[in-house]
């Protein structure tokens, strides 16, 4: 009988120990803005990722710094953006 190949899961501490991510805030930003896989909830407070999905994300990352420097759309838009633009004209 062939046993199914089960994925190997890694948790935040493993990602941290391997030097992939430093803190939860960065990880949350990567998930929301950079396409890092959201992982799976293995329990009420246990999130884990398969080694394969983390490896796929890492290999998809650009190697050129310029690709990382595109402006991010973060935060709220300024209230008086049009007034500031009109005053500068």
PyMOL commands that set and color helices and strands:
alter all, ss='L'
color gray80, all
select helices_A, chain A and resi 12-17+24-33+51-60+65-68+81-88
alter helices_A, ss='H'
color red, helices_A
select strands_A, chain A and resi 9-11+40-43+46-50
alter strands_A, ss='S'
color yellow, strands_A
deselect
rebuild
show_as cartoon
